[in-house]
Amino acid sequence: MHNMLLSLAIVVWFLLAYPMARHHLATVTAPQNVPLPVPMTLVAVFAFMPLVFVVPRTDGNAVLEEGLTASNIVTLVLTGLTGLYLAVKVVMDRRILLVPFSMPYLPFTLMIAVNGLSTLWSIVPAYTAYRTVELGIFYLASILIFDRSDIERRLADLLAIFVVVWLVAVAPIIAESLASGIVFSAAKNNMMPLVCAALGLLVAFDPRAPRRAAYLLLALIGFIIAGSAASTGALVAVVPGLMIASPHRRIRILGGVTAALVVAAFLVLMLGLSAFPALLDLLSALLQKPPDELANATGRGTFWPTFIKATQDHLVGSGFSAGDRFVQLLTSTTELAEELGRDAVFITSSHNMFLSAWAGTGIVGIGFAAVVLGTAIRWGMVLHLRHRRFIVTMVIFLALNGMTTPGIFQDWNVNVLGFVAMLAYCRIGALRRGREAGLAMVRTGGGPLRVAQAWHAS
């Protein structure tokens, strides 16, 4: 009965209370146009420092039992420095605090607030509190990077900078892999394919983009170097993305159906690829990965059922990020060992952004996952066709690639950076479209063009 009432309350929240909260909390703010060097340096160093300065651990509970490593301490320092930078910016202009409450940022901002609230019932409260603060700090820093009036022209340049910085950071790893004959996944990074795909698709859909050929080549190189089987498969998002972005209603409807079929096929192939031996052998050769690894989704097909079983009774989750990283605290370690084998007991992530949302804040997290992604598509759909194709395709790509990565719902990473870039692209584009359309509507909680017109009217 308790679970039923709780589920009903959460459904009521998203159907009734959330729209009211959005209406009253949504703000209309001008593009920030903050100078780039400081926030980009802080964010890039935080994002890629662990790749060159990390102490590996195999025990998911090591941070609790052994304390912080040197790389953890450096991460804390970088978080503190970025927080200090933001504090200075806020003192200089308090309106910066209103920007995360602008649409389409608002749903993700509210999700972070709920993440912080989950500290109250987290299995490791201190970890949840820190991860929420870290996410909030770098989320706002990311907004300040991309929320600028010329983002439609400069987004490719900014994404290219992050790709180049990452390639430089992992250059020794790349060299070692190439020397061993490994090209695909030479420096595997499950997060970077989204940034590389964003750069590539952005310029691919815009024939007028400057440095188009160079950026396409850079995106391809980065994608191959970082790539995984899942990220490569996620490129199929282009098909439903183009259809949903179509100006024709029937094609859009067909695109929605196609997107659902693609997600279903993606899951079937990911967990049951061994049923298609010819395809398995082909992918094994192309991706330079052992067939056994591909057939079992790199172990995910084994530990996902165990993970779901451990979290199934926690309808509001077990604390943002903590419920994902410390799932061992929710179930018997002996049982995990029997299910997964002794070497695989210490899971540090569900490697699925929707399971991460579930583990962290339960049904609320899943609800926010749908709202956050749906809002991005809704705002993307008001843009010009080439921009609309980019946003819709990338949101679907994020959802598919997130089937095997923490995505944007476990902690801050470059996927969150890329997603914020998409939201900023939608927001500034909607402001411009609202000005062009000259619509007479001033409610901030309304649709994208209504919000845009409200800003221009003010």
C-alpha positions in Angstrom: 0.0 0.0 0.0 2.8 2.4 0.9 4.5 1.8 -2.5 1.3 2.3 -4.3 0.6 5.6 -2.6 4.1 6.7 -3.2 3.9 5.9 -6.9 0.6 7.7 -7.2 2.1 10.8 -5.5 5.0 10.8 -7.9 2.7 10.5 -10.9 0.6 13.4 -9.6 3.8 15.5 -9.2 4.7 15.1 -12.8 1.2 15.6 -14.2 0.1 18.5 -12.0 2.7 19.9 -9.6 5.7 20.0 -12.0 3.9 22.1 -14.7 2.9 24.5 -12.0 6.4 24.6 -10.6 7.8 25.2 -14.1 5.3 28.0 -14.7 6.2 29.8 -11.5 10.0 29.2 -11.4 10.8 29.7 -15.1 12.7 32.9 -15.8 13.6 34.7 -18.9 17.2 35.8 -19.1 19.5 37.3 -21.7 22.5 35.3 -23.1 25.4 35.5 -20.7 28.3 36.0 -23.1 30.8 35.3 -20.3 34.5 35.5 -21.3 35.6 31.9 -22.1 39.2 31.3 -21.0 38.6 30.8 -17.3 35.5 28.6 -17.3 36.7 26.5 -20.3 40.1 25.9 -18.6 38.5 24.9 -15.3 36.0 22.6 -17.0 38.5 21.0 -19.4 41.0 20.3 -16.6 38.3 18.8 -14.4 37.0 16.7 -17.2 40.3 15.3 -18.5 42.7 15.4 -15.5 41.6 12.0 -14.3 42.7 10.5 -17.6 46.3 11.5 -17.0 46.4 11.4 -13.2 44.4 8.6 -11.7 44.8 5.9 -9.0 42.8 2.9 -10.3 40.7 0.9 -7.8 38.9 -2.4 -8.3 36.8 -2.1 -5.1 33.7 -0.1 -5.4 33.7 0.7 -1.7 37.4 1.7 -1.6 36.6 5.4 -1.2 34.7 4.5 2.0 37.3 2.0 3.3 40.6 3.5 2.1 39.8 7.2 1.9 40.6 9.6 -0.9 43.5 9.2 -3.4 45.7 12.0 -4.6 43.5 12.3 -7.8 40.4 12.5 -5.7 42.0 15.4 -3.7 42.9 17.2 -6.9 39.3 16.8 -8.1 38.1 18.3 -4.9 40.5 21.3 -5.3 39.3 21.8 -8.9 35.7 21.7 -7.8 36.5 24.3 -5.1 38.3 26.6 -7.5 35.4 26.4 -10.0 33.0 27.1 -7.2 35.1 30.1 -6.1 35.1 31.4 -9.7 31.3 31.1 -9.9 30.9 32.8 -6.5 32.9 35.8 -7.8 30.8 35.9 -11.0 27.6 35.8 -9.0 28.8 38.7 -6.7 29.5 40.7 -9.8 26.1 39.9 -11.4 23.5 38.0 -9.4 21.4 37.5 -12.5 23.7 34.6 -13.3 21.8 32.6 -10.7 18.6 33.0 -12.7 20.0 31.5 -15.9 19.6 27.8 -14.8 15.9 28.5 -14.2 15.5 29.6 -17.8 13.9 27.1 -20.1 15.0 24.6 -21.3 17.6 24.4 -18.5 14.9 24.4 -15.8 14.0 20.6 -15.7 17.7 19.6 -15.3 18.1 22.3 -12.6 15.0 20.9 -10.7 16.5 17.4 -11.1 19.7 18.5 -9.4 17.6 20.0 -6.6 15.9 16.6 -6.1 19.4 14.9 -6.3 20.4 17.1 -3.4 17.2 16.3 -1.5 18.0 12.6 -1.8 20.9 13.1 0.6 18.2 12.7 3.3 17.8 9.0 2.5 21.0 8.3 0.7 22.9 5.1 1.7 26.1 7.3 1.7 24.8 10.9 2.5 28.2 12.6 2.3 28.9 11.1 -1.2 25.5 12.2 -2.5 25.9 15.7 -1.1 29.3 16.1 -2.6 28.3 14.7 -6.0 25.3 17.0 -6.1 27.4 20.1 -5.3 29.9 19.0 -7.9 27.2 18.5 -10.5 25.7 21.9 -9.7 29.0 23.7 -9.9 30.1 22.3 -13.2 26.6 22.4 -14.6 26.5 26.2 -14.1 30.1 26.5 -15.4 29.0 24.6 -18.5 26.0 27.0 -18.9 28.4 30.0 -18.8 30.5 28.5 -21.5 27.7 27.9 -24.0 25.0 30.4 -23.1 26.0 33.1 -25.5 24.3 35.0 -28.3 26.6 33.7 -31.0 26.4 30.0 -29.9 25.0 28.9 -33.3 28.1 30.1 -35.0 30.6 29.2 -32.3 29.4 25.8 -31.0 31.4 23.8 -33.4 34.6 25.7 -32.4 33.9 25.1 -28.7 33.2 21.4 -29.2 36.4 21.1 -31.3 38.5 22.6 -28.5 37.3 20.0 -26.0 37.9 17.2 -28.5 41.5 18.5 -29.2 42.2 18.9 -25.4 41.0 15.3 -24.8 43.2 13.9 -27.7 46.2 15.7 -26.2 45.4 14.4 -22.7 45.3 10.8 -23.9 48.1 11.1 -26.6 50.4 8.6 -24.7 47.6 6.0 -24.5 46.8 6.5 -28.2 50.4 6.0 -29.2 50.7 2.9 -27.1 47.5 1.4 -28.6 48.5 2.3 -32.2 51.9 0.6 -31.6 50.0 -2.5 -30.7 47.8 -2.3 -33.8 44.7 -1.1 -32.0 42.9 1.8 -33.7 39.3 1.6 -32.7 39.0 2.4 -29.0 42.7 3.3 -28.9 41.9 5.5 -25.9 38.4 4.2 -25.0 36.2 6.7 -23.3 32.5 6.0 -23.1 31.7 9.7 -22.6 33.6 11.4 -25.5 31.8 9.8 -28.4 28.8 12.0 -27.7 30.9 15.1 -27.9 32.6 13.9 -31.1 29.2 12.9 -32.6 27.8 16.3 -31.7 30.7 18.1 -33.5 30.4 15.9 -36.5 26.6 16.0 -36.9 26.5 19.7 -36.2 28.7 20.5 -39.2 27.3 17.7 -41.3 23.8 19.1 -41.1 25.0 22.6 -41.9 26.6 22.9 -45.3 27.5 26.5 -44.6 29.5 25.7 -41.5 33.1 27.1 -41.5 36.0 24.6 -41.3 33.4 21.9 -42.1 35.9 19.4 -43.6 38.4 19.9 -40.8 35.8 19.4 -38.1 34.3 16.4 -39.8 37.7 14.8 -39.8 38.4 15.7 -36.2 35.1 14.3 -35.1 35.7 11.1 -37.0 39.2 10.7 -35.5 37.9 11.4 -32.0 34.9 9.1 -32.4 37.1 6.2 -33.5 39.7 6.7 -30.9 37.1 6.9 -28.1 34.5 4.7 -29.6 32.8 1.7 -28.3 30.4 -0.8 -29.9 27.4 1.0 -28.2 28.4 4.5 -29.4 28.9 3.2 -32.9 25.5 1.5 -32.9 24.0 4.7 -31.5 24.7 6.5 -34.8 21.6 4.8 -36.1 19.9 7.7 -34.2 20.4 9.7 -37.4 17.5 7.8 -39.1 14.7 8.6 -36.6 16.2 11.9 -35.8 15.9 13.2 -39.4 12.3 11.8 -39.5 11.2 13.4 -36.3 12.7 16.7 -37.3 10.8 16.7 -40.6 8.4 19.5 -41.3 5.8 16.9 -42.4 3.5 15.6 -39.7 3.2 12.1 -41.0 6.9 11.7 -41.3 7.3 12.9 -37.7 4.9 10.4 -36.5 6.6 7.6 -38.4 9.9 8.9 -37.0 8.5 8.5 -33.4 7.6 4.9 -34.2 11.0 4.3 -35.8 12.7 5.7 -32.7 10.8 3.3 -30.5 11.8 0.4 -32.8 15.4 1.5 -32.8 15.6 1.5 -29.0 14.0 -1.9 -28.8 16.4 -3.3 -31.5 19.3 -1.7 -29.8 18.5 -3.4 -26.5 17.9 -6.8 -28.2 21.2 -6.7 -30.1 23.1 -5.4 -27.0 21.9 -8.2 -24.8 21.3 -10.9 -27.4 23.9 -10.3 -30.1 25.1 -13.9 -29.8 21.8 -14.9 -31.6 23.2 -13.3 -34.7 26.6 -14.9 -35.2 27.3 -13.4 -38.7 26.6 -9.9 -37.4 28.7 -10.6 -34.2 31.7 -11.7 -36.3 31.4 -8.7 -38.5 31.2 -6.3 -35.6 34.1 -8.1 -33.9 36.3 -7.5 -36.9 35.3 -3.9 -37.4 35.5 -2.9 -33.8 38.6 -4.9 -33.0 36.8 -6.5 -30.0 36.6 -10.2 -28.9 33.2 -11.8 -29.9 32.6 -12.9 -26.3 32.9 -9.3 -25.0 30.4 -8.0 -27.6 28.0 -10.9 -27.1 27.6 -10.1 -23.4 27.6 -6.3 -23.7 30.9 -6.2 -21.8 29.3 -8.0 -18.8 26.2 -5.8 -18.6 23.9 -8.6 -19.5 25.2 -10.4 -16.4 25.1 -7.6 -13.7 22.1 -5.6 -14.9 19.6 -8.2 -13.5 21.5 -8.3 -10.3 21.6 -4.5 -10.1 17.9 -4.2 -10.8 17.2 -6.8 -8.1 19.2 -4.9 -5.5 17.4 -1.6 -6.2 13.9 -2.8 -7.0 12.4 -2.0 -3.6 13.8 1.6 -3.4 11.1 3.6 -5.2 12.7 6.9 -4.4 16.2 5.6 -4.9 19.1 5.2 -2.5 20.7 8.6 -3.0 21.9 10.4 -6.1 25.1 8.8 -7.4 25.5 6.7 -4.2 22.8 4.3 -5.1 24.7 3.6 -8.3 28.2 3.4 -7.0 27.6 1.6 -3.8 25.0 -0.9 -4.8 26.9 -3.4 -2.7 25.4 -1.8 0.3 21.9 -2.7 -0.9 22.5 -6.4 -1.3 24.6 -9.3 0.0 28.2 -9.3 -1.2 28.1 -13.1 -1.0 25.0 -13.1 -3.3 26.8 -10.8 -5.7 29.8 -13.1 -5.8 27.6 -16.0 -6.6 25.9 -14.2 -9.4 28.8 -12.3 -10.9 31.9 -14.1 -9.8 34.3 -12.8 -7.1 36.3 -10.5 -9.5 33.1 -8.6 -10.6 31.5 -8.1 -7.2 32.6 -4.4 -6.9 30.3 -2.7 -9.4 31.1 1.1 -9.5 28.3 2.0 -12.0 25.3 0.5 -13.6 26.6 1.6 -16.9 23.1 2.7 -17.9 21.9 6.3 -17.4 18.3 5.3 -16.9 19.3 2.7 -14.2 21.5 5.4 -12.7 18.5 7.7 -12.5 16.5 4.8 -11.0 19.2 3.9 -8.4 19.7 7.5 -7.4 16.1 8.9 -7.1 13.9 6.0 -8.2 10.6 6.8 -10.0 11.3 10.5 -9.6 14.6 10.1 -11.4 13.0 8.1 -14.3 10.4 10.8 -14.5 12.9 13.6 -14.7 14.9 11.6 -17.3 11.8 11.6 -19.5 11.1 15.3 -18.8 14.7 16.5 -19.4 15.1 14.6 -22.7 11.6 15.5 -23.8 12.1 19.2 -23.1 15.3 19.2 -25.2 13.5 17.7 -28.2 10.5 20.1 -27.7 12.8 23.1 -27.8 14.8 21.8 -30.6 11.7 21.4 -32.7 11.2 25.2 -32.9 14.6 25.8 -34.5 15.4 26.0 -38.2 15.4 22.6 -40.0 19.2 22.0 -40.0 19.4 23.0 -36.3 16.4 20.9 -35.5 17.9 17.8 -37.1 21.0 18.2 -35.0 19.2 18.5 -31.7 16.7 15.7 -32.2 19.3 13.3 -33.5 21.7 14.1 -30.6 19.0 13.6 -28.0 18.2 10.1 -29.4 22.0 9.4 -29.7 22.3 10.3 -26.0 19.5 8.0 -25.1 20.9 5.1 -27.1 24.5 5.6 -26.0 23.3 6.1 -22.4 22.1 2.4 -22.5 25.8 1.5 -21.7 27.1 4.6 -20.0 26.2 6.7 -16.9 25.1 9.4 -19.4 23.8 12.5 -17.7 22.1 11.0 -14.6 24.9 9.8 -12.4 27.4 12.6 -12.0 29.0 15.4 -14.0 30.9 14.3 -17.0 31.4 15.5 -20.6 28.1 14.0 -21.5 26.5 16.7 -19.3 28.8 19.2 -20.9 27.5 18.2 -24.3 23.9 18.1 -23.2 24.2 21.6 -21.8 25.6 22.7 -25.1 22.5 21.4 -26.8 20.2 23.1 -24.3 22.0 26.4 -24.9 21.8 25.9 -28.6 18.0 25.4 -28.3 17.6 28.4 -25.9 19.4 30.9 -28.0 17.9 29.6 -31.2 14.4 29.9 -29.7 15.1 33.5 -28.6 16.1 34.3 -32.2 13.1 32.6 -33.7 10.8 34.3 -31.2 12.2 37.7 -32.3 11.8 36.7 -36.0 8.3 35.5 -35.5 7.1 38.5 -33.5 4.7 36.5 -31.4 2.6 38.4 -28.8 2.7 36.2 -25.7 4.5 36.9 -22.4 4.0 33.8 -20.1 7.4 32.4 -19.2 5.9 28.9 -18.6 4.6 28.5 -22.1 6.2 27.0 -25.2 9.6 27.9 -26.5 8.6 30.6 -28.9 6.3 32.2 -26.2 9.2 32.3 -23.8 11.4 33.8 -26.5 8.8 36.5 -27.3 8.5 37.3 -23.5 12.2 38.0 -23.4 12.1 40.2 -26.5 9.0 42.0 -25.2 10.9 42.8 -21.9 
